[in-house]
Amino acid sequence: MIDNHKALTVGKYIEILKIAELGGEPLERNEEIVSILSGKTVKELDMMPLEDYSVLCKRASFLTAEPRPVPARKTYKCGRFTLCPTLDYKKLTTAQYIDFQTLTRAQEGPVPPYVEILSCLLVPEGCKYCDGYDVADVHAAIRDDLSVEDAASLYHFFMARLVKSMRRSLTSLKGALKAKDRTATEAIREKMREATALLSDGAGWQTWTPFQRLPALLGMTSGE
C-alpha cells in the first residue's frame, strides 16, 4: 500500500488526479483511489471487512496535502536513464526555455502536463536536450519511476532559482544605468525590459502550483 508521496510515482499520481477530476460519488471515487494505491481491484476491496478497508482509507490520507519539498539531487535514476536536472535557468537551452514556458502555461484539459514539464528539466546523462535520446522514453521513465515528492521538489526548486536570478539581474541592470553613454544606456534599458518580462513570466509560473490541484479537488487543505 502506497501511503506517502515518496513512494507514489508521477504516473499513479496522474491516475488519481484524473479520478478526482471526474468528481462523482465520493465513496466510489475514494474506492478507486485506494485501489490504485493498494494494488487491489475494486472487487477485492468490496469483499474486504469494512474495518480493514477503513484502515486503507486512512493510509491514503497523505493525499490531503501537497508533497513536501526535499533537497534536489544531482541525478535521478529512472528506469534505464540517469536523469540530470537543469536547475540553473542560465544553463537552459532556448528550446528548453520555450518548451517549459509553453507547458507551464498550458491550461487545456483537466490534468497538467506534469511529465512533459519535468522532461524539460531532466536530461539523460551524457545527452543534450532532445538530442541523443527518445523523448518518449524519458516521458515513460519519469511517469513510471520518478516520485511525486521529487517531481514537486524539482519544480519548486527551479522556480525559486529562476525568480531569484531574475531579480538579481534586474538589480544589476538598474545599477548599470548610471552609465553616461546614451547608446549604452538605451541598450541597458532594453535588457531591463527583457529582464522585467522574464521576471513577470517567472512570477506567473510560481502562482501556477500544479501539486495543489489534487488536495483542492478532494476538498482538503494543503500541508504546511
C-alpha positions in Angstrom: 0.0 0.0 0.0 1.4 3.3 -1.1 1.0 5.8 1.8 3.4 8.6 1.1 4.5 10.9 -1.7 8.0 9.4 -1.8 6.5 6.0 -2.8 4.0 7.4 -5.2 5.1 7.7 -8.8 4.1 10.6 -11.1 2.1 8.2 -13.2 0.0 6.9 -10.4 -0.5 10.5 -9.2 -1.9 11.4 -12.6 -4.2 8.4 -12.5 -5.6 9.5 -9.1 -5.9 13.1 -10.3 -8.0 12.0 -13.3 -10.3 10.2 -11.0 -10.6 13.2 -8.7 -11.3 15.4 -11.7 -14.3 13.3 -12.7 -15.9 14.0 -9.4 -18.8 11.7 -8.9 -20.0 9.9 -5.7 -17.2 10.4 -3.0 -17.4 6.8 -1.7 -16.9 5.3 -5.2 -14.2 7.8 -6.0 -12.3 7.0 -2.8 -12.5 3.3 -3.5 -10.9 3.8 -7.0 -8.2 5.9 -5.4 -7.5 3.2 -2.7 -7.4 0.6 -5.5 -4.6 2.4 -7.2 -2.6 2.9 -4.0 -3.1 -0.6 -2.7 -2.8 -2.6 -5.9 -6.1 -4.3 -5.2 -9.1 -4.3 -7.5 -12.3 -2.6 -6.6 -13.9 -6.0 -6.4 -11.3 -7.1 -3.9 -11.9 -4.0 -1.8 -15.6 -4.7 -1.9 -15.1 -8.1 -0.4 -12.9 -6.7 2.5 -14.2 -6.3 6.0 -15.2 -2.6 6.4 -12.8 -2.1 9.3 -9.9 -3.3 7.2 -11.0 -1.1 4.3 -11.2 1.9 6.6 -7.6 1.4 7.6 -6.6 1.6 3.9 -8.6 4.8 3.5 -6.7 6.4 6.5 -3.4 5.4 5.0 -4.4 7.2 1.8 -4.9 10.5 3.7 -1.5 11.7 2.7 -3.2 12.9 -0.5 -4.8 15.6 1.6 -1.5 17.6 1.5 0.9 18.8 -1.2 4.2 16.9 -1.5 6.7 18.4 0.8 9.8 19.7 -1.0 13.1 17.9 -0.4 16.6 18.9 -1.5 17.2 18.5 -5.2 19.7 15.8 -6.2 22.4 15.9 -8.9 20.9 12.8 -10.6 17.7 10.8 -10.6 17.7 7.1 -11.6 14.5 6.5 -13.6 14.3 3.2 -15.4 17.4 2.8 -17.7 18.1 6.5 -17.5 20.2 8.6 -15.2 18.5 12.0 -15.5 20.3 15.2 -14.7 18.3 18.2 -13.6 18.9 21.6 -15.2 18.1 23.8 -12.2 20.0 26.9 -13.3 17.9 28.8 -15.8 21.1 30.3 -17.3 22.1 26.9 -18.4 18.8 26.3 -20.2 18.9 26.0 -24.0 16.5 28.1 -26.0 14.4 25.0 -26.7 14.2 24.1 -23.0 13.1 27.6 -22.1 10.4 27.8 -24.8 9.1 24.3 -24.0 9.0 24.9 -20.3 7.3 28.3 -20.7 4.7 26.9 -23.1 3.9 23.8 -21.0 3.6 25.6 -17.6 1.1 27.9 -19.2 -0.9 25.1 -20.8 -4.3 25.0 -19.1 -6.1 22.9 -21.7 -7.5 19.7 -20.3 -8.1 18.7 -16.7 -4.6 17.3 -15.9 -1.5 19.5 -16.0 1.3 18.1 -18.3 3.5 17.0 -15.3 5.6 14.5 -17.2 6.3 16.9 -20.2 7.2 19.8 -17.9 9.6 17.6 -15.9 11.2 16.3 -19.1 12.2 19.9 -19.9 14.3 20.0 -16.7 15.6 16.4 -16.7 18.0 15.4 -19.4 19.7 11.9 -19.7 23.3 11.9 -18.5 25.7 12.5 -21.4 23.0 13.9 -23.7 21.8 17.4 -24.7 18.2 18.4 -24.5 16.2 16.4 -27.1 19.4 15.2 -28.6 20.7 11.7 -28.4 17.6 10.1 -26.8 14.0 9.4 -27.5 11.9 11.9 -25.6 9.0 9.4 -25.4 11.3 7.0 -23.5 12.2 9.7 -21.0 8.5 10.5 -20.6 7.8 6.9 -19.7 10.7 6.7 -17.3 9.5 9.8 -15.4 5.9 8.6 -15.4 6.9 5.1 -14.1 9.8 5.8 -11.8 10.0 9.4 -10.6 8.3 10.0 -7.2 5.8 12.8 -6.8 8.0 14.1 -3.9 11.0 14.5 -6.2 8.8 15.9 -9.0 7.3 18.6 -6.8 10.7 19.4 -5.3 12.4 19.9 -8.7 9.6 22.2 -9.9 9.6 24.4 -6.8 13.4 24.5 -6.6 13.8 25.5 -10.2 11.1 28.2 -9.9 12.8 29.7 -6.8 16.1 29.8 -8.5 14.6 31.3 -11.6 12.9 34.2 -9.9 15.8 34.9 -7.6 18.2 35.1 -10.5 15.9 37.3 -12.5 15.7 39.8 -9.6 19.4 39.9 -9.2 19.8 40.6 -12.9 17.3 43.4 -12.8 19.1 45.0 -9.8 22.4 44.8 -11.6 21.0 46.4 -14.7 19.5 49.3 -12.7 22.9 50.0 -11.3 24.4 50.0 -14.8 22.0 52.8 -15.8 24.5 55.3 -14.3 26.5 55.0 -17.5 26.8 58.3 -19.3 26.9 57.0 -22.8 23.4 57.3 -24.3 23.7 54.4 -26.6 24.9 52.1 -23.8 22.1 53.4 -21.6 19.4 52.6 -24.1 20.9 49.1 -24.6 20.8 48.6 -20.8 17.2 49.8 -20.7 16.3 47.2 -23.4 17.9 44.5 -21.3 16.0 45.7 -18.3 12.7 45.5 -20.3 13.6 41.9 -21.2 14.5 41.0 -17.6 11.3 42.5 -16.3 9.3 40.5 -18.8 11.1 37.3 -17.8 10.5 38.1 -14.1 6.8 38.6 -14.9 6.8 35.2 -16.5 8.6 33.7 -13.5 6.1 35.2 -11.2 3.3 33.7 -13.3 4.9 30.3 -13.2 5.2 30.5 -9.4 1.5 31.1 -9.0 0.8 28.0 -11.1 1.1 25.3 -8.5 0.2 22.0 -10.1 0.6 19.9 -7.0 -2.1 21.9 -5.1 -4.8 20.6 -7.5 -5.4 17.2 -6.1 -5.8 18.3 -2.5 -8.2 21.0 -3.7 -10.3 18.6 -5.7 -10.5 16.2 -2.7 -11.8 19.1 -0.7 -8.8 19.2 1.6 -6.2 21.7 2.7 -2.6 21.6 1.7 0.1 20.6 4.2 2.4 23.1 5.9 
